[in-house]
Amino acid sequence: MTGFGMLRRVAVRGAPLLALGALAGMPAGAAEQNGAPASSLAPYFQAVTPGATAPDSDGFLRRWLLLEPIDKPNRSNTGFTATYVREALGTRYFAGQFTAIPRDGQVVQAAQPLRWHALDSNAFDVKLFSFAKALGKPTYGVIFWAVTVVDAPREMRDVRMAVGSNSASIWWLNGKEAVGLFNDRRMVMDDVLSDRVTLRKGRNIIRGAVINGPGLSDFCVRFLDANGRPITEVKTDVR
């Protein structure tokens, strides 16, 4: 992979969580039937609404398909080095891992059956630890997979994908690796920037994998234009 533009921020951006009694737009009991306890997920996520959605006012992408965590205890004696992370996240755990666009509720077979969940994050960062905890899934020593579809109204050249994650992660744009974050790290907005990339007119597929040891886990993703300004005129969807 080519080199990255590194941009460290001195503070993690805060954002209030919306307290919801149930996932918006979901019939009573439907979340539980799909393996998602509504009352537990609601402070952090809500069910996706019909149609595409825009990023927030700062350009952060909030609509994602999240896979229930893959059990992956960290057995590296040197931590989340680039070599270890590439090996861990480059391993094939389920069919279509690097190519398929999953569907909400789809179950894939890894070491055990795992379900995809289409969700809108109520904060600029997607709280993976809370997602796993709400589902009664492992929160430590795991790998999370995330997918979303970005629809650009026109071709956009010289943009950068800006990513923060806790802990290490790798992100792909249209099948090509764009961003890698290595070592044990906390989530900082715009922590690592991709090289300049092009968003195609129409659909662009973002795929990411985050590995977590002990502690919390989350991520945030947005695109910045050639002048470093957040891109907000794209749409995201998971259908």
N, C-alpha and C positions, 0 to 999 in steps of 0.2 A: 504494500500500500504506500502511496506517496505521503509526503510529510504533511503534518497538520499545522494550521495556525493556532497557537495556544493562547487562550485568553482567560486568565483567572480573575474572578470577581472576589472582592473582599468580604461580601456578605451574601448570605442566602436570602433570596427574596421571600417575604412572607405573604400569605394570602389567607383571608378568612374562609372558614369552611361553612357551607350552608347546612343548617340543621333541617333535615327533611324527615317527615314521618314515614314516608314510603317512596319507592322509586317512582318518579313521575311517569305517567302514561302506562304503567304496568298494572293489569288487573290484580286484585287482591289474591294472594297465594301463588301467582304465576312465578314470581322470583324464586320462592322456595321450591317449586316444582322443577325449576331449571338449576337447582343447586346453588342459588344465590339468596341468602337471607336478606330480605329487603331492609329490615330495621338495622342490620349491622353495616351494610354497604352505604346506606343513605347519607351519612355525614360526609362521605368522600366521593361517592359516585351517584349517578342517576342513569336510568335506562335511556338509550338513545331514542330520539324522536324521529318521525318520518322525514326523509329528505336529508340533504347534506347540511353541514353546519360550518360556520366561519370560525377561524381561530379567535382567541380573545383579543382585546385591544392592543396587547403587546406582542401578538403574533404566535402565542404558544398554542400548539395543537392539543386539543383536549379530548377528541373522540378516538378511541382505540379499541381494537380487539385484543384482549388479554387472555393468555393461556394460563390455566391453573399451574402452579409451580412444579417444575421437574426436580426431583430429589437429587442433589449433587453435593454431598459433603466435600468441603475443601480439604484436600489431603496434601496440598502444596506446602513445603517447608519454607518457601520463599515468598509466600503471599501471592497476590493476583498480578504476577508479572505478565508482560505481553505474551510470552511463550505459553504460560499456563492458561491464560484466558483464551488465546486463540485455539488451543487444543480443546478446552472445555466447551467453548461456544461453537467450534467448528465440527464437533461430533454430531452425527445424525441420531436424534432421539425418536423422531416420529416421521412418518411419510409426509412429503410435501413441505418439510420444514423450511427449505430455502426457496421454494417456488410457488406454493399454493397460496391463494387468498382464502383464508378460512371464513366460515359462516358462524353467526351467533348461535350458540348451542351445539355446534359441531363437536363431536368427541373424537379425539385421536388416541392411538395406542402407543404410549411410550413404555416405560417399565410397568405402568398401570394406566388405565383410561384417564384422560384429562380432557376437560371441557373448555372451549373458547367462550368468552363473555364479551359482548359488545356493550361498552360503557362510555359515558361522558364524565370526565373528571370535573369535580366541583372546584378544583384549585388548579393553578397553572402547572403544578407538578403532579404526576400520576403516582399515587401512593401505593406501591406494590405490596409493602408489608401489610398495610391495612386491608388491601384486597385479599391477600392470602389468609389473614387472620379471620376476616369476616366469613370466609368459606370453610373455616376449620381445617385449612391446609397448612403444611409446614411453612415456616417463615424464615428459617435459618438453613444455610447449606443448600440453597436452591438456585435454579435458573428460571427466570421469567422470559417469556417471549411476547412481543407486542407487534401488531401490524396495523397500519392504517393506509387509506388511499387519499392522496392529495390531488385535487382537481384544479389545475391552473388555467386561467382564462386565456392565456397566451404563452408562448415560449418565454421563459425567463432565464437569461444568461448571467453568468458571474455571480450567482447567489451562493450563500454558504449555509450549510446545516449547522445549527448551534445546539449543542447537547450538554446536559448535565446529568449525572447519574450517581447513585449510591447503591451498589459499589461499582465494580468495573462493568463495561458494556462494549458491544460492537453494534454498529448501525449500518444498514445497507439502503441505498437508494436505487430503485429500478434494477436490482440484482447485483449492484456493484458496491463493495465496501466503501463507505464514505467517512465514517468517524470511528475511532477507537479510543476508549478511555480505560486506562490500566492502573493497576495498583489499588490498594484499599483507599477509598476516597469518599468524602461526603458529597451530597448533591449541591452543586453551585450552578446557577443559571449561566448559560453560555460558557461553560467550563472549557470545552474544546470546540473549535470550529473546523469544519471540513475545508479541503481545498475548494476553489471555485468550481461549482457544478452548474448544470443546466436543468431546470425543471421543464419537462415537455409540456406542450399545450395539451390539455386533457389529463388523463390519469397518470399518476406517479405513485409507485408503491414504496412505502417505508416499512422496513422490517428491522426490529431490534431485539437484542438479547442482553439481559442484565443478570449478572451472577452476584449472589449475596452470601456472605459468610455470617458472622454474628452482627446484630444491630439492625437498624432500619434499612429500608430499601425504597427508592423512588427514582423518577427520571423526569426531565422536561426537554422538549424539542421545539424548535422554531426555525424559520428561515429568515436570513438577513439579506437585504439587497446589496448591490455593489458598493453602496455608500454606508453600509452597516445599519440601515434602518429595518425594523421588523416588517415582514411581508404579511399583510392581513387580507389581501384580496383573493386568496385561494379559498377553496372549500375542502372539507374533509368528510369522508363517509366510510362506512365499513360494509357496504353492500356491493 
